[in-house]
C-alpha cells in the first residue's frame, strides 16, 4: 500500500460560505483559516496549497467577547519616524468590519508564500449579499 502525496495538478477546490452574524470574530476567522489551508481534507499536506475558497458574509454583525471592543487596538506602522498608527476595534468594526475580519484570518494563516496565496481565496462582505452564486458555494 502506497501513500499518495497531493500536488497542484490534482487539487479540487470547493467554495464555502461562512455566516459571521452573532458569532465571535476569532472563531469565524479560525474556521475560515482551516478551510483556506485545506486542513479539513484527508489529503492535507503542509507543503502543498490544497485549500478551498471561503466567502464570509455579515462581517459587520460579528461580535467581540468581553471588553475587547474597547480594549483591543490594532497597531500598524508606516515605516517613517513617528509613523505608528493605532485604531480601536469599536471604531474599526464600525467603519471597516471587512478589514477587522481579514486581519483576524491573516493572523491565523502561516506567514509564508502558501499563506499569502491562501488569503487570495478569502472574500469578506459586510452584508449578507455576495456575487459568487455562480460558483455554487456550500453553506457552513
QUILINWO-V378864 format. One record per pair of residues at least 24 apart in sequence whose ideal C-beta (glycine too) atoms are under 10 Angstrom apart, sorted by sequence separation. I is the first residue (numbers start at 0). J is the second residue. D is the distance in whole Angstrom. If there is no record, write none. Layout:
<<I J D> <I J D>>
//
This chain:
<<15 39 10> <31 55 6> <68 92 7> <99 123 9> <100 124 10> <12 37 9> <30 55 9> <63 88 6> <68 93 10> <73 98 9> <97 122 9> <98 123 9> <100 125 10> <63 89 9> <73 99 8> <97 123 4> <10 37 8> <13 40 10> <28 55 8> <75 102 10> <96 123 8> <97 124 7> <27 55 7> <71 99 10> <96 124 10> <97 125 6> <11 40 9> <63 92 7> <73 102 6> <96 125 6> <10 40 9> <27 57 10> <62 92 9> <95 125 9> <11 42 10> <27 58 9> <61 92 8> <5 37 9> <10 42 8> <60 92 10> <9 42 9> <28 61 9> <59 92 7> <24 58 9> <27 61 6> <58 92 9> <59 93 8> <5 40 8> <22 57 9> <26 61 9> <27 62 10> <61 96 7> <5 41 10> <12 48 10> <15 51 6> <16 52 10> <17 53 6> <18 54 10> <19 55 6> <20 56 8> <21 57 9> <25 61 9> <26 62 10> <59 95 10> <60 96 8> <63 99 9> <5 42 5> <10 47 7> <12 49 8> <13 50 10> <14 51 7> <15 52 7> <16 53 8> <17 54 7> <18 55 8> <19 56 7> <20 57 4> <24 61 5> <58 95 9> <59 96 4> <4 42 9> <5 43 8> <6 44 9> <9 47 10> <10 48 8> <11 49 9> <12 50 7> <13 51 5> <14 52 5> <15 53 5> <16 54 5> <17 55 5> <18 56 6> <19 57 5> <20 58 9> <22 60 8> <23 61 7> <24 62 7> <25 63 8> <26 64 9> <58 96 4> <59 97 8> <61 99 8> <3 42 7> <5 44 5> <10 49 5> <12 51 5> <13 52 7> <14 53 8> <15 54 7> <16 55 8> <17 56 7> <18 57 6> <19 58 5> <20 59 9> <21 60 6> <22 61 6> <23 62 6> <24 63 6> <25 64 8> <57 96 9> <58 97 5> <61 100 7> <4 44 6> <6 46 10> <7 47 7> <9 49 9> <10 50 9> <11 51 9> <12 52 6> <13 53 10> <14 54 7> <15 55 9> <16 56 6> <17 57 9> <18 58 10> <19 59 9> <20 60 4> <21 61 8> <22 62 7> <23 63 7> <24 64 9> <58 98 9> <59 99 9> <63 103 10> <3 44 10> <5 46 9> <6 47 6> <7 48 7> <10 51 10> <17 58 10> <19 60 6> <20 61 7> <21 62 6> <23 64 6> <58 99 7> <59 100 9> <4 46 9> <5 47 5> <7 49 9> <18 60 9> <19 61 4> <20 62 9> <25 67 9> <55 97 8> <58 100 5> <61 103 9> <4 47 8> <5 48 10> <6 49 9> <18 61 10> <19 62 9> <24 67 8> <57 100 10> <58 101 9> <5 49 5> <23 67 9> <24 68 10> <55 100 6> <58 103 10> <55 101 9> <24 71 10> <55 103 10> <55 104 8> <53 104 8> <50 108 9> <48 111 10> <50 113 9> <24 88 9> <45 109 9> <48 112 9> <49 113 9> <50 114 10> <53 117 9> <46 111 10> <48 113 5> <52 117 10> <53 118 10> <58 123 5> <59 124 9> <60 125 9> <45 111 10> <47 113 8> <48 114 9> <50 116 9> <51 117 9> <54 120 10> <55 121 7> <56 122 9> <57 123 10> <58 124 7> <59 125 5> <60 126 9> <46 113 8> <48 115 10> <50 117 5> <52 119 10> <53 120 7> <54 121 8> <55 122 7> <56 123 8> <57 124 8> <58 125 6> <59 126 7> <60 127 9> <24 92 8> <45 113 8> <48 116 5> <49 117 10> <52 120 5> <53 121 5> <54 122 5> <55 123 5> <56 124 5> <57 125 8> <58 126 9> <59 127 10> <31 100 8> <35 104 7> <48 117 6> <51 120 7> <52 121 8> <53 122 7> <54 123 8> <55 124 7> <56 125 9> <57 126 7> <31 101 10> <50 120 7> <52 122 8> <53 123 9> <54 124 7> <56 126 7> <57 127 6> <28 99 9> <32 103 9> <36 107 9> <50 121 9> <56 127 5> <57 128 10> <24 96 9> <28 100 6> <31 103 9> <32 104 6> <35 107 9> <36 108 6> <48 120 9> <56 128 8> <27 100 7> <28 101 9> <31 104 5> <32 105 9> <35 108 6> <36 109 8> <56 129 6> <28 102 9> <29 103 8> <30 104 10> <32 106 9> <33 107 8> <55 129 9> <24 99 7> <28 103 4> <29 104 9> <32 107 4> <33 108 10> <54 129 5> <24 100 7> <27 103 8> <28 104 5> <31 107 8> <32 108 5> <37 113 10> <54 130 10> <19 96 9> <26 103 10> <27 104 9> <28 105 9> <29 106 10> <30 107 10> <31 108 9> <32 109 9> <36 113 8> <54 131 6> <24 102 9> <25 103 6> <28 106 8> <29 107 6> <35 113 10> <36 114 8> <24 103 6> <25 104 10> <28 107 6> <35 114 8> <52 131 8> <23 103 10> <24 104 10> <28 108 10> <37 117 8> <54 134 9> <19 100 7> <25 106 9> <35 116 9> <36 117 6> <25 107 8> <32 114 9> <35 117 4> <52 134 7> <54 136 6> <56 138 10> <17 100 10> <34 117 9> <35 118 7> <53 136 9> <35 119 9> <52 136 8> <54 138 10> <55 139 10> <32 117 8> <35 120 6> <51 136 10> <54 139 10> <31 117 10> <32 118 9> <34 120 9> <35 121 6> <51 137 9> <53 139 9> <34 121 9> <31 120 10> <32 121 9> <31 121 6> <31 123 9> <28 121 10> <28 123 10> <17 121 10> <19 123 9> <19 124 10> <34 139 8> <14 120 9> <16 122 10> <17 123 10> <20 127 8> <12 120 8> <14 122 10> <16 124 10> <31 139 9> <18 127 8> <30 139 7> <16 127 10> <27 139 10> <16 129 7> <16 131 8> <16 132 10> <14 131 7> <14 132 10> <16 134 10> <14 133 10> <17 136 10> <14 134 4> <16 136 5> <18 138 7> <13 134 9> <14 135 7> <15 136 6> <16 137 7> <17 138 9> <18 139 8> <12 134 10> <13 135 9> <14 136 4> <15 137 5> <16 138 5> <17 139 5> <13 136 8> <14 137 7> <15 138 8> <16 139 7> <13 137 7> <15 139 5>>
//
